[in-house]
Amino acid sequence: MGKKKTIKKGKKPHKNKPTSKKYTKYKIEGDKITRTSRFCPRCGPGVFLMNSQGRFYCGKCQYTEFEGKKQEEKSASEEGSELKKPVEEKKEEKK
């Protein structure tokens, strides 16, 4: 029978952890600090949504928002509100 291979045990080399890049999520304008990213609606303030490939994703709770659907819903609601406003104005003019 052959010899067993011995695995060297000992102290592991130190690896530096990647630093947090939370400073990239904020922007300073004059005396005010503004957020450049959005917070997760489920997790609350402090947990940012990742913006990738047309969607927003929370890495903590797996919440996902698709960018295209939000824009379509907003544009549809704006078109609907524009159509309703002239009708209301016409009713007011008749009275």
N, C-alpha and C positions, 0 to 999 in steps of 0.2 A: 504494500500500500504506500501511496505517496504522502508526503508531508502536507500538513494543513498550512494554508497561508495565514500569516499573522497580520492582523490589522493594527496599524500604529495608533495608539491612543495618546492623547496629550492635550496640551492647551491649544484651543482654536485661535486663529488670528482674528483680531478685532475688525469688524465691518461697520462702517459708518452708516447710520440710517438716513434715508432721504429726508430732507427738511420739509416742513409744511410750507406751502406756498399760499397761505391765506392772504398775504399782502397783495396778491394779484387780483383778488376779488373786490377790492376797494379802490376808490379814486378820490384824491384830495382836490377840492375846488375851492380855493380861498380859505374860508374858515370852516367849511362844511365837508363832511365825509359822505360820499355816496357809494352805494353798492353797484357793481357792474354785473353781478350774477343774481339769479333769483333764488329765494329760499324754497325749501320743500314745504308744500301745504300740509302734509301729514306730520312731519317731524318738527316743524316750527322753525323759528329763527335760529341761525347758527349752523344749519345744515344746508349747504348749497346744492343746486341742481347742476349736473354736468350737461353741457350743450355739445351734442355730437350727432352728426348726420341727420340734421333736421328734427331732432327730438331732445327733450330735457329728461334727465334720468337721475334719480336719487340712489346713491350707492348704499344707503343705510336701510331703506325700507322697500326698494325696488319700484318706487312710484315712477311712472313714465307718462310724459305728455308729448304728443306729436305736434310739431310746429305748424305743419300744413293745415291740419284740421282746425286749429285755433284761428288761423287767419281766414279760412273759409267761413267759419261761424261768425266772426266779427264782421266781415264784409256783407254777409247775408243779413245780419241784424241791422247794419247801417242802411242797407238798401231798403229794408222794410220800414225803418223809421222815417226815411226820406219820403216814402210813398204815403205814409200816414199823415205827416205834417201838412201837406197842401190840402188834404181833405178836411182837416180840422179848421184850417184857415178859411176855407170856402163856407163852412157852416157858420162861422162867426160873422162873415161878411153879409150873409143873408139875413141874419137877425138884426 
